[in-house]
Amino acid sequence: MSAVTHYRCEICGTESSNPIHWFMIECNSDALKVLRWDTATASAPGARHYCGEAHASVYISRWLEAACTPARPDFNRPSAE
Ligand SMILES: [Zn+2]
């Protein structure tokens, strides 16, 4: 088989079979990690693909907003009661 894998940007929907300047992001509710493009990693289940820095940044901004919503009162509460 000679199937070509096409990767799709999560933000704009651009597809590429040779996304050498793309980035990947791994994240959960506690951490977010930006990865340089690696075909093996990109093919892993749950990998998120972005066509460049601009669209990776869009996702990071959304993640940051979500991580702070709702605000966590424990961080703002005085330690002494
Ligand atoms: Zn994009």
PDB file of the backbone (N, CA, C, O) and the ligand in Angstrom, with CONECT records:
HET     ZN  A 101       1
ATOM      1  N   MET A   1       0.837  -1.201   0.000  1.00  0.00           N
ATOM      2  CA  MET A   1       0.000   0.000   0.000  1.00  0.00           C
ATOM      3  C   MET A   1       0.874   1.255   0.000  1.00  0.00           C
ATOM      4  O   MET A   1       1.955   1.265   0.589  1.00  0.00           O
ATOM      5  N   SER A   2       0.411   2.288  -0.649  1.00  0.00           N
ATOM      6  CA  SER A   2       1.177   3.524  -0.713  1.00  0.00           C
ATOM      7  C   SER A   2       0.285   4.706  -0.335  1.00  0.00           C
ATOM      8  O   SER A   2       0.388   5.787  -0.914  1.00  0.00           O
ATOM      9  N   ALA A   3      -0.577   4.486   0.630  1.00  0.00           N
ATOM     10  CA  ALA A   3      -1.473   5.555   1.050  1.00  0.00           C
ATOM     11  C   ALA A   3      -0.679   6.717   1.643  1.00  0.00           C
ATOM     12  O   ALA A   3       0.234   6.511   2.442  1.00  0.00           O
ATOM     13  N   VAL A   4      -1.033   7.929   1.248  1.00  0.00           N
ATOM     14  CA  VAL A   4      -0.379   9.120   1.778  1.00  0.00           C
ATOM     15  C   VAL A   4      -1.251   9.674   2.897  1.00  0.00           C
ATOM     16  O   VAL A   4      -2.450   9.895   2.730  1.00  0.00           O
ATOM     17  N   THR A   5      -0.618   9.889   4.032  1.00  0.00           N
ATOM     18  CA  THR A   5      -1.365  10.436   5.156  1.00  0.00           C
ATOM     19  C   THR A   5      -1.452  11.952   5.025  1.00  0.00           C
ATOM     20  O   THR A   5      -0.443  12.629   4.827  1.00  0.00           O
ATOM     21  N   HIS A   6      -2.652  12.468   5.137  1.00  0.00           N
ATOM     22  CA  HIS A   6      -2.841  13.914   5.133  1.00  0.00           C
ATOM     23  C   HIS A   6      -3.149  14.364   6.549  1.00  0.00           C
ATOM     24  O   HIS A   6      -4.007  13.797   7.225  1.00  0.00           O
ATOM     25  N   TYR A   7      -2.436  15.392   6.987  1.00  0.00           N
ATOM     26  CA  TYR A   7      -2.690  15.950   8.305  1.00  0.00           C
ATOM     27  C   TYR A   7      -3.488  17.231   8.157  1.00  0.00           C
ATOM     28  O   TYR A   7      -3.350  17.945   7.164  1.00  0.00           O
ATOM     29  N   ARG A   8      -4.316  17.519   9.138  1.00  0.00           N
ATOM     30  CA  ARG A   8      -5.232  18.638   9.026  1.00  0.00           C
ATOM     31  C   ARG A   8      -5.021  19.578  10.208  1.00  0.00           C
ATOM     32  O   ARG A   8      -5.018  19.154  11.364  1.00  0.00           O
ATOM     33  N   CYS A   9      -4.843  20.866   9.896  1.00  0.00           N
ATOM     34  CA  CYS A   9      -4.701  21.867  10.955  1.00  0.00           C
ATOM     35  C   CYS A   9      -5.999  21.957  11.757  1.00  0.00           C
ATOM     36  O   CYS A   9      -7.087  22.053  11.190  1.00  0.00           O
ATOM     37  N   GLU A  10      -5.868  21.924  13.076  1.00  0.00           N
ATOM     38  CA  GLU A  10      -7.049  21.940  13.941  1.00  0.00           C
ATOM     39  C   GLU A  10      -7.770  23.287  13.913  1.00  0.00           C
ATOM     40  O   GLU A  10      -8.948  23.376  14.260  1.00  0.00           O
ATOM     41  N   ILE A  11      -7.054  24.335  13.498  1.00  0.00           N
ATOM     42  CA  ILE A  11      -7.632  25.673  13.544  1.00  0.00           C
ATOM     43  C   ILE A  11      -8.278  26.050  12.217  1.00  0.00           C
ATOM     44  O   ILE A  11      -9.444  26.445  12.189  1.00  0.00           O
ATOM     45  N   CYS A  12      -7.534  25.932  11.111  1.00  0.00           N
ATOM     46  CA  CYS A  12      -8.033  26.445   9.834  1.00  0.00           C
ATOM     47  C   CYS A  12      -8.457  25.346   8.873  1.00  0.00           C
ATOM     48  O   CYS A  12      -9.077  25.631   7.849  1.00  0.00           O
ATOM     49  N   GLY A  13      -8.134  24.090   9.186  1.00  0.00           N
ATOM     50  CA  GLY A  13      -8.565  23.009   8.331  1.00  0.00           C
ATOM     51  C   GLY A  13      -7.661  22.748   7.140  1.00  0.00           C
ATOM     52  O   GLY A  13      -7.958  21.877   6.323  1.00  0.00           O
ATOM     53  N   THR A  14      -6.559  23.491   7.024  1.00  0.00           N
ATOM     54  CA  THR A  14      -5.597  23.233   5.952  1.00  0.00           C
ATOM     55  C   THR A  14      -5.082  21.807   6.046  1.00  0.00           C
ATOM     56  O   THR A  14      -4.776  21.319   7.135  1.00  0.00           O
ATOM     57  N   GLU A  15      -4.987  21.140   4.901  1.00  0.00           N
ATOM     58  CA  GLU A  15      -4.467  19.786   4.892  1.00  0.00           C
ATOM     59  C   GLU A  15      -3.147  19.732   4.156  1.00  0.00           C
ATOM     60  O   GLU A  15      -2.946  20.449   3.176  1.00  0.00           O
ATOM     61  N   SER A  16      -2.240  18.880   4.629  1.00  0.00           N
ATOM     62  CA  SER A  16      -0.947  18.707   3.973  1.00  0.00           C
ATOM     63  C   SER A  16      -0.479  17.281   4.164  1.00  0.00           C
ATOM     64  O   SER A  16      -0.711  16.668   5.206  1.00  0.00           O
ATOM     65  N   SER A  17       0.182  16.762   3.144  1.00  0.00           N
ATOM     66  CA  SER A  17       0.790  15.440   3.265  1.00  0.00           C
ATOM     67  C   SER A  17       2.270  15.548   3.603  1.00  0.00           C
ATOM     68  O   SER A  17       2.930  14.534   3.832  1.00  0.00           O
ATOM     69  N   ASN A  18       2.799  16.774   3.636  1.00  0.00           N
ATOM     70  CA  ASN A  18       4.218  16.982   3.947  1.00  0.00           C
ATOM     71  C   ASN A  18       4.377  18.215   4.841  1.00  0.00           C
ATOM     72  O   ASN A  18       4.992  19.204   4.442  1.00  0.00           O
ATOM     73  N   PRO A  19       3.822  18.150   6.043  1.00  0.00           N
ATOM     74  CA  PRO A  19       3.729  19.343   6.902  1.00  0.00           C
ATOM     75  C   PRO A  19       4.998  19.593   7.710  1.00  0.00           C
ATOM     76  O   PRO A  19       4.984  19.509   8.938  1.00  0.00           O
ATOM     77  N   ILE A  20       6.093  19.897   7.020  1.00  0.00           N
ATOM     78  CA  ILE A  20       7.388  19.963   7.697  1.00  0.00           C
ATOM     79  C   ILE A  20       7.526  21.139   8.649  1.00  0.00           C
ATOM     80  O   ILE A  20       8.342  21.084   9.569  1.00  0.00           O
ATOM     81  N   HIS A  21       6.753  22.201   8.455  1.00  0.00           N
ATOM     82  CA  HIS A  21       6.881  23.359   9.339  1.00  0.00           C
ATOM     83  C   HIS A  21       5.703  23.454  10.309  1.00  0.00           C
ATOM     84  O   HIS A  21       5.449  24.510  10.889  1.00  0.00           O
ATOM     85  N   TRP A  22       5.006  22.369  10.476  1.00  0.00           N
ATOM     86  CA  TRP A  22       3.872  22.357  11.375  1.00  0.00           C
ATOM     87  C   TRP A  22       4.332  22.066  12.806  1.00  0.00           C
ATOM     88  O   TRP A  22       5.479  21.694  13.054  1.00  0.00           O
ATOM     89  N   PHE A  23       3.403  22.249  13.724  1.00  0.00           N
ATOM     90  CA  PHE A  23       3.670  21.927  15.124  1.00  0.00           C
ATOM     91  C   PHE A  23       2.589  20.993  15.635  1.00  0.00           C
ATOM     92  O   PHE A  23       1.516  20.862  15.046  1.00  0.00           O
ATOM     93  N   MET A  24       2.901  20.357  16.737  1.00  0.00           N
ATOM     94  CA  MET A  24       1.901  19.534  17.419  1.00  0.00           C
ATOM     95  C   MET A  24       1.791  20.003  18.863  1.00  0.00           C
ATOM     96  O   MET A  24       2.734  20.558  19.427  1.00  0.00           O
ATOM     97  N   ILE A  25       0.643  19.773  19.439  1.00  0.00           N
ATOM     98  CA  ILE A  25       0.438  20.119  20.841  1.00  0.00           C
ATOM     99  C   ILE A  25      -0.131  18.904  21.557  1.00  0.00           C
ATOM    100  O   ILE A  25      -1.085  18.270  21.105  1.00  0.00           O
ATOM    101  N   GLU A  26       0.483  18.609  22.676  1.00  0.00           N
ATOM    102  CA  GLU A  26      -0.064  17.610  23.592  1.00  0.00           C
ATOM    103  C   GLU A  26      -0.538  18.354  24.820  1.00  0.00           C
ATOM    104  O   GLU A  26       0.188  19.196  25.349  1.00  0.00           O
ATOM    105  N   CYS A  27      -1.722  18.068  25.278  1.00  0.00           N
ATOM    106  CA  CYS A  27      -2.155  18.764  26.483  1.00  0.00           C
ATOM    107  C   CYS A  27      -3.213  17.968  27.213  1.00  0.00           C
ATOM    108  O   CYS A  27      -3.881  17.101  26.649  1.00  0.00           O
ATOM    109  N   ASN A  28      -3.341  18.292  28.483  1.00  0.00           N
ATOM    110  CA  ASN A  28      -4.458  17.837  29.286  1.00  0.00           C
ATOM    111  C   ASN A  28      -4.869  19.029  30.141  1.00  0.00           C
ATOM    112  O   ASN A  28      -4.449  20.153  29.867  1.00  0.00           O
ATOM    113  N   SER A  29      -5.668  18.811  31.153  1.00  0.00           N
ATOM    114  CA  SER A  29      -6.165  19.949  31.915  1.00  0.00           C
ATOM    115  C   SER A  29      -5.071  20.591  32.762  1.00  0.00           C
ATOM    116  O   SER A  29      -5.246  21.712  33.238  1.00  0.00           O
ATOM    117  N   ASP A  30      -3.949  19.907  32.959  1.00  0.00           N
ATOM    118  CA  ASP A  30      -2.892  20.420  33.831  1.00  0.00           C
ATOM    119  C   ASP A  30      -1.679  20.969  33.092  1.00  0.00           C
ATOM    120  O   ASP A  30      -0.948  21.793  33.644  1.00  0.00           O
ATOM    121  N   ALA A  31      -1.448  20.532  31.856  1.00  0.00           N
ATOM    122  CA  ALA A  31      -0.221  20.914  31.170  1.00  0.00           C
ATOM    123  C   ALA A  31      -0.439  20.945  29.667  1.00  0.00           C
ATOM    124  O   ALA A  31      -1.297  20.249  29.126  1.00  0.00           O
ATOM    125  N   LEU A  32       0.367  21.777  29.008  1.00  0.00           N
ATOM    126  CA  LEU A  32       0.327  21.860  27.550  1.00  0.00           C
ATOM    127  C   LEU A  32       1.764  21.849  27.049  1.00  0.00           C
ATOM    128  O   LEU A  32       2.621  22.566  27.565  1.00  0.00           O
ATOM    129  N   LYS A  33       2.013  21.035  26.047  1.00  0.00           N
ATOM    130  CA  LYS A  33       3.363  20.894  25.516  1.00  0.00           C
ATOM    131  C   LYS A  33       3.342  21.075  24.011  1.00  0.00           C
ATOM    132  O   LYS A  33       2.555  20.431  23.317  1.00  0.00           O
ATOM    133  N   VAL A  34       4.208  21.955  23.497  1.00  0.00           N
ATOM    134  CA  VAL A  34       4.331  22.170  22.057  1.00  0.00           C
ATOM    135  C   VAL A  34       5.470  21.296  21.541  1.00  0.00           C
ATOM    136  O   VAL A  34       6.561  21.290  22.113  1.00  0.00           O
ATOM    137  N   LEU A  35       5.218  20.563  20.465  1.00  0.00           N
ATOM    138  CA  LEU A  35       6.203  19.635  19.910  1.00  0.00           C
ATOM    139  C   LEU A  35       6.543  20.023  18.487  1.00  0.00           C
ATOM    140  O   LEU A  35       5.674  20.436  17.719  1.00  0.00           O
ATOM    141  N   ARG A  36       7.818  19.887  18.137  1.00  0.00           N
ATOM    142  CA  ARG A  36       8.195  20.014  16.731  1.00  0.00           C
ATOM    143  C   ARG A  36       7.606  18.832  15.961  1.00  0.00           C
ATOM    144  O   ARG A  36       7.311  17.776  16.521  1.00  0.00           O
ATOM    145  N   TRP A  37       7.447  19.056  14.637  1.00  0.00           N
ATOM    146  CA  TRP A  37       6.803  18.031  13.833  1.00  0.00           C
ATOM    147  C   TRP A  37       7.621  16.748  13.804  1.00  0.00           C
ATOM    148  O   TRP A  37       8.827  16.765  13.558  1.00  0.00           O
ATOM    149  N   ASP A  38       6.950  15.654  14.055  1.00  0.00           N
ATOM    150  CA  ASP A  38       7.571  14.338  13.968  1.00  0.00           C
ATOM    151  C   ASP A  38       6.485  13.386  13.487  1.00  0.00           C
ATOM    152  O   ASP A  38       5.429  13.271  14.110  1.00  0.00           O
ATOM    153  N   THR A  39       6.745  12.712  12.388  1.00  0.00           N
ATOM    154  CA  THR A  39       5.691  11.934  11.747  1.00  0.00           C
ATOM    155  C   THR A  39       5.136  10.853  12.664  1.00  0.00           C
ATOM    156  O   THR A  39       3.930  10.607  12.688  1.00  0.00           O
ATOM    157  N   ALA A  40       6.018  10.213  13.416  1.00  0.00           N
ATOM    158  CA  ALA A  40       5.559   9.150  14.306  1.00  0.00           C
ATOM    159  C   ALA A  40       4.632   9.703  15.386  1.00  0.00           C
ATOM    160  O   ALA A  40       3.590   9.124  15.691  1.00  0.00           O
ATOM    161  N   THR A  41       5.039  10.842  15.958  1.00  0.00           N
ATOM    162  CA  THR A  41       4.210  11.460  16.984  1.00  0.00           C
ATOM    163  C   THR A  41       2.910  11.988  16.390  1.00  0.00           C
ATOM    164  O   THR A  41       1.847  11.896  17.004  1.00  0.00           O
ATOM    165  N   ALA A  42       3.014  12.537  15.195  1.00  0.00           N
ATOM    166  CA  ALA A  42       1.833  13.115  14.547  1.00  0.00           C
ATOM    167  C   ALA A  42       0.776  12.064  14.256  1.00  0.00           C
ATOM    168  O   ALA A  42      -0.414  12.375  14.194  1.00  0.00           O
ATOM    169  N   SER A  43       1.202  10.829  14.079  1.00  0.00           N
ATOM    170  CA  SER A  43       0.271   9.755  13.759  1.00  0.00           C
ATOM    171  C   SER A  43      -0.354   9.138  15.000  1.00  0.00           C
ATOM    172  O   SER A  43      -1.271   8.323  14.897  1.00  0.00           O
ATOM    173  N   ALA A  44       0.137   9.522  16.166  1.00  0.00           N
ATOM    174  CA  ALA A  44      -0.383   8.946  17.396  1.00  0.00           C
ATOM    175  C   ALA A  44      -1.822   9.397  17.632  1.00  0.00           C
ATOM    176  O   ALA A  44      -2.198  10.512  17.272  1.00  0.00           O
ATOM    177  N   PRO A  45      -2.615   8.529  18.234  1.00  0.00           N
ATOM    178  CA  PRO A  45      -3.997   8.908  18.537  1.00  0.00           C
ATOM    179  C   PRO A  45      -4.024  10.118  19.472  1.00  0.00           C
ATOM    180  O   PRO A  45      -3.261  10.178  20.437  1.00  0.00           O
ATOM    181  N   GLY A  46      -4.884  11.059  19.190  1.00  0.00           N
ATOM    182  CA  GLY A  46      -5.040  12.209  20.065  1.00  0.00           C
ATOM    183  C   GLY A  46      -4.084  13.352  19.780  1.00  0.00           C
ATOM    184  O   GLY A  46      -4.176  14.397  20.424  1.00  0.00           O
ATOM    185  N   ALA A  47      -3.162  13.185  18.827  1.00  0.00           N
ATOM    186  CA  ALA A  47      -2.240  14.268  18.496  1.00  0.00           C
ATOM    187  C   ALA A  47      -3.009  15.409  17.836  1.00  0.00           C
ATOM    188  O   ALA A  47      -3.930  15.186  17.050  1.00  0.00           O
ATOM    189  N   ARG A  48      -2.611  16.635  18.171  1.00  0.00           N
ATOM    190  CA  ARG A  48      -3.237  17.811  17.575  1.00  0.00           C
ATOM    191  C   ARG A  48      -2.235  18.462  16.652  1.00  0.00           C
ATOM    192  O   ARG A  48      -1.066  18.613  17.008  1.00  0.00           O
ATOM    193  N   HIS A  49      -2.679  18.850  15.467  1.00  0.00           N
ATOM    194  CA  HIS A  49      -1.772  19.367  14.443  1.00  0.00           C
ATOM    195  C   HIS A  49      -2.109  20.807  14.103  1.00  0.00           C
ATOM    196  O   HIS A  49      -3.278  21.184  14.020  1.00  0.00           O
ATOM    197  N   TYR A  50      -1.046  21.622  13.903  1.00  0.00           N
ATOM    198  CA  TYR A  50      -1.242  23.039  13.596  1.00  0.00           C
ATOM    199  C   TYR A  50      -0.310  23.436  12.470  1.00  0.00           C
ATOM    200  O   TYR A  50       0.850  23.024  12.436  1.00  0.00           O
ATOM    201  N   CYS A  51      -0.831  24.252  11.531  1.00  0.00           N
ATOM    202  CA  CYS A  51      -0.097  24.523  10.300  1.00  0.00           C
ATOM    203  C   CYS A  51       1.043  25.512  10.509  1.00  0.00           C
ATOM    204  O   CYS A  51       1.822  25.743   9.584  1.00  0.00           O
ATOM    205  N   GLY A  52       1.162  26.095  11.681  1.00  0.00           N
ATOM    206  CA  GLY A  52       2.267  27.014  11.927  1.00  0.00           C
ATOM    207  C   GLY A  52       2.141  27.618  13.306  1.00  0.00           C
ATOM    208  O   GLY A  52       1.227  27.301  14.068  1.00  0.00           O
ATOM    209  N   GLU A  53       3.085  28.500  13.612  1.00  0.00           N
ATOM    210  CA  GLU A  53       3.124  29.120  14.932  1.00  0.00           C
ATOM    211  C   GLU A  53       1.829  29.865  15.236  1.00  0.00           C
ATOM    212  O   GLU A  53       1.325  29.811  16.358  1.00  0.00           O
ATOM    213  N   ALA A  54       1.291  30.561  14.234  1.00  0.00           N
ATOM    214  CA  ALA A  54       0.105  31.375  14.476  1.00  0.00           C
ATOM    215  C   ALA A  54      -1.061  30.530  14.970  1.00  0.00           C
ATOM    216  O   ALA A  54      -1.758  30.913  15.910  1.00  0.00           O
ATOM    217  N   HIS A  55      -1.271  29.386  14.339  1.00  0.00           N
ATOM    218  CA  HIS A  55      -2.430  28.586  14.726  1.00  0.00           C
ATOM    219  C   HIS A  55      -2.156  27.758  15.971  1.00  0.00           C
ATOM    220  O   HIS A  55      -3.082  27.444  16.718  1.00  0.00           O
ATOM    221  N   ALA A  56      -0.896  27.399  16.206  1.00  0.00           N
ATOM    222  CA  ALA A  56      -0.570  26.779  17.490  1.00  0.00           C
ATOM    223  C   ALA A  56      -0.864  27.771  18.613  1.00  0.00           C
ATOM    224  O   ALA A  56      -1.372  27.394  19.670  1.00  0.00           O
ATOM    225  N   SER A  57      -0.538  29.043  18.373  1.00  0.00           N
ATOM    226  CA  SER A  57      -0.784  30.080  19.381  1.00  0.00           C
ATOM    227  C   SER A  57      -2.271  30.246  19.667  1.00  0.00           C
ATOM    228  O   SER A  57      -2.671  30.480  20.808  1.00  0.00           O
ATOM    229  N   VAL A  58      -3.081  30.123  18.629  1.00  0.00           N
ATOM    230  CA  VAL A  58      -4.521  30.230  18.831  1.00  0.00           C
ATOM    231  C   VAL A  58      -4.991  29.156  19.809  1.00  0.00           C
ATOM    232  O   VAL A  58      -5.774  29.424  20.720  1.00  0.00           O
ATOM    233  N   TYR A  59      -4.503  27.954  19.603  1.00  0.00           N
ATOM    234  CA  TYR A  59      -4.924  26.870  20.497  1.00  0.00           C
ATOM    235  C   TYR A  59      -4.402  27.093  21.909  1.00  0.00           C
ATOM    236  O   TYR A  59      -5.116  26.854  22.883  1.00  0.00           O
ATOM    237  N   ILE A  60      -3.150  27.554  22.022  1.00  0.00           N
ATOM    238  CA  ILE A  60      -2.579  27.801  23.349  1.00  0.00           C
ATOM    239  C   ILE A  60      -3.409  28.864  24.080  1.00  0.00           C
ATOM    240  O   ILE A  60      -3.692  28.722  25.269  1.00  0.00           O
ATOM    241  N   SER A  61      -3.793  29.918  23.374  1.00  0.00           N
ATOM    242  CA  SER A  61      -4.611  30.961  23.995  1.00  0.00           C
ATOM    243  C   SER A  61      -5.937  30.403  24.498  1.00  0.00           C
ATOM    244  O   SER A  61      -6.387  30.741  25.592  1.00  0.00           O
ATOM    245  N   ARG A  62      -6.551  29.556  23.702  1.00  0.00           N
ATOM    246  CA  ARG A  62      -7.836  28.954  24.114  1.00  0.00           C
ATOM    247  C   ARG A  62      -7.636  28.083  25.335  1.00  0.00           C
ATOM    248  O   ARG A  62      -8.457  28.078  26.252  1.00  0.00           O
ATOM    249  N   TRP A  63      -6.533  27.343  25.338  1.00  0.00           N
ATOM    250  CA  TRP A  63      -6.258  26.452  26.477  1.00  0.00           C
ATOM    251  C   TRP A  63      -6.036  27.272  27.745  1.00  0.00           C
ATOM    252  O   TRP A  63      -6.537  26.927  28.815  1.00  0.00           O
ATOM    253  N   LEU A  64      -5.272  28.371  27.611  1.00  0.00           N
ATOM    254  CA  LEU A  64      -5.007  29.220  28.773  1.00  0.00           C
ATOM    255  C   LEU A  64      -6.302  29.800  29.327  1.00  0.00           C
ATOM    256  O   LEU A  64      -6.500  29.851  30.541  1.00  0.00           O
ATOM    257  N   GLU A  65      -7.179  30.236  28.431  1.00  0.00           N
ATOM    258  CA  GLU A  65      -8.454  30.794  28.887  1.00  0.00           C
ATOM    259  C   GLU A  65      -9.280  29.722  29.579  1.00  0.00           C
ATOM    260  O   GLU A  65      -9.882  29.973  30.624  1.00  0.00           O
ATOM    261  N   ALA A  66      -9.310  28.546  29.007  1.00  0.00           N
ATOM    262  CA  ALA A  66     -10.114  27.473  29.584  1.00  0.00           C
ATOM    263  C   ALA A  66      -9.565  27.065  30.941  1.00  0.00           C
ATOM    264  O   ALA A  66     -10.325  26.730  31.849  1.00  0.00           O
ATOM    265  N   ALA A  67      -8.228  27.095  31.080  1.00  0.00           N
ATOM    266  CA  ALA A  67      -7.601  26.676  32.326  1.00  0.00           C
ATOM    267  C   ALA A  67      -7.941  27.630  33.460  1.00  0.00           C
ATOM    268  O   ALA A  67      -7.875  27.256  34.631  1.00  0.00           O
ATOM    269  N   CYS A  68      -8.302  28.857  33.116  1.00  0.00           N
ATOM    270  CA  CYS A  68      -8.596  29.864  34.132  1.00  0.00           C
ATOM    271  C   CYS A  68     -10.096  30.090  34.290  1.00  0.00           C
ATOM    272  O   CYS A  68     -10.513  31.003  35.003  1.00  0.00           O
ATOM    273  N   THR A  69     -10.900  29.278  33.639  1.00  0.00           N
ATOM    274  CA  THR A  69     -12.331  29.479  33.697  1.00  0.00           C
ATOM    275  C   THR A  69     -13.009  28.204  34.158  1.00  0.00           C
ATOM    276  O   THR A  69     -12.901  27.202  33.451  1.00  0.00           O
ATOM    277  N   PRO A  70     -13.687  28.163  35.272  1.00  0.00           N
ATOM    278  CA  PRO A  70     -13.827  29.305  36.180  1.00  0.00           C
ATOM    279  C   PRO A  70     -12.555  29.536  36.972  1.00  0.00           C
ATOM    280  O   PRO A  70     -11.717  28.645  37.111  1.00  0.00           O
ATOM    281  N   ALA A  71     -12.429  30.734  37.481  1.00  0.00           N
ATOM    282  CA  ALA A  71     -11.267  31.041  38.301  1.00  0.00           C
ATOM    283  C   ALA A  71     -11.229  30.096  39.497  1.00  0.00           C
ATOM    284  O   ALA A  71     -12.264  29.728  40.053  1.00  0.00           O
ATOM    285  N   ARG A  72     -10.022  29.715  39.876  1.00  0.00           N
ATOM    286  CA  ARG A  72      -9.885  28.801  41.004  1.00  0.00           C
ATOM    287  C   ARG A  72      -9.683  29.617  42.276  1.00  0.00           C
ATOM    288  O   ARG A  72      -8.615  30.198  42.470  1.00  0.00           O
ATOM    289  N   PRO A  73     -10.665  29.669  43.123  1.00  0.00           N
ATOM    290  CA  PRO A  73     -10.617  30.556  44.293  1.00  0.00           C
ATOM    291  C   PRO A  73      -9.488  30.218  45.251  1.00  0.00           C
ATOM    292  O   PRO A  73      -9.030  31.086  45.994  1.00  0.00           O
ATOM    293  N   ASP A  74      -9.030  28.966  45.249  1.00  0.00           N
ATOM    294  CA  ASP A  74      -7.964  28.579  46.174  1.00  0.00           C
ATOM    295  C   ASP A  74      -6.696  29.400  45.979  1.00  0.00           C
ATOM    296  O   ASP A  74      -5.954  29.656  46.927  1.00  0.00           O
ATOM    297  N   PHE A  75      -6.455  29.818  44.707  1.00  0.00           N
ATOM    298  CA  PHE A  75      -5.229  30.564  44.431  1.00  0.00           C
ATOM    299  C   PHE A  75      -5.285  31.990  44.966  1.00  0.00           C
ATOM    300  O   PHE A  75      -4.248  32.623  45.167  1.00  0.00           O
ATOM    301  N   ASN A  76      -6.484  32.492  45.194  1.00  0.00           N
ATOM    302  CA  ASN A  76      -6.628  33.895  45.582  1.00  0.00           C
ATOM    303  C   ASN A  76      -6.976  34.050  47.060  1.00  0.00           C
ATOM    304  O   ASN A  76      -6.962  35.156  47.600  1.00  0.00           O
ATOM    305  N   ARG A  77      -7.283  32.947  47.696  1.00  0.00           N
ATOM    306  CA  ARG A  77      -7.748  33.025  49.072  1.00  0.00           C
ATOM    307  C   ARG A  77      -6.564  33.263  50.013  1.00  0.00           C
ATOM    308  O   ARG A  77      -5.534  32.600  49.885  1.00  0.00           O
ATOM    309  N   PRO A  78      -6.695  34.185  50.940  1.00  0.00           N
ATOM    310  CA  PRO A  78      -5.628  34.373  51.936  1.00  0.00           C
ATOM    311  C   PRO A  78      -5.395  33.095  52.718  1.00  0.00           C
ATOM    312  O   PRO A  78      -6.343  32.363  53.001  1.00  0.00           O
ATOM    313  N   SER A  79      -4.164  32.819  53.068  1.00  0.00           N
ATOM    314  CA  SER A  79      -3.860  31.579  53.774  1.00  0.00           C
ATOM    315  C   SER A  79      -4.344  31.616  55.211  1.00  0.00           C
ATOM    316  O   SER A  79      -4.684  30.581  55.784  1.00  0.00           O
ATOM    317  N   ALA A  80      -4.377  32.797  55.789  1.00  0.00           N
ATOM    318  CA  ALA A  80      -4.854  32.917  57.172  1.00  0.00           C
ATOM    319  C   ALA A  80      -6.351  33.234  57.165  1.00  0.00           C
ATOM    320  O   ALA A  80      -6.808  34.066  56.382  1.00  0.00           O
ATOM    321  N   GLU A  81      -7.101  32.576  58.028  1.00  0.00           N
ATOM    322  CA  GLU A  81      -8.555  32.830  58.110  1.00  0.00           C
ATOM    323  C   GLU A  81      -8.891  33.294  59.514  1.00  0.00           C
ATOM    324  O   GLU A  81     -10.054  33.565  59.813  1.00  0.00           O
TER     325      GLU A  81
HETATM  326 ZN    ZN A 101      -3.934  26.476  10.362  1.00  0.00          ZN2+
END
